[in-house]
Amino acid sequence: MSIDVKPHAYDPAVSPELFEGVLARRFIAFLIDVTIIAIPVMFAAVFIFIFGVVTLGIGWVLYWLLSPAAVRPATGLSPPASRVRIVTGLPLAQSRMRR
């Protein structure tokens, strides 16, 4: 059994123009994604705090929900990647793949 190692389709040494500005666009896309996820989590934290004050501290038990709540929108509730684009920040940062 032999395995043929094929050259990489997009080699930065051969065609560096395909990789210009990719890191900056990916970083901007990451910041957009973090913002989209962090804003609802912050609202939930404020709501839980107020709810905890109203219930004399009993409502603060709900803070354990914030950890999964921060991850769930990006992974669990989204449809499979084959049907839709999961990462929302990349299109907003105008990142595209050239062929």
Secondary structure, DSSP 8 states (H G I E B T S, - for coil): --------SS-TTT-GGGGTTHHHHHHHHHHHHHHHHHHHHHHHHHHHHHHHHHTTTGGGGGGGGHHHHHHTTTTTSS--TTTS---SHHHHTT-----
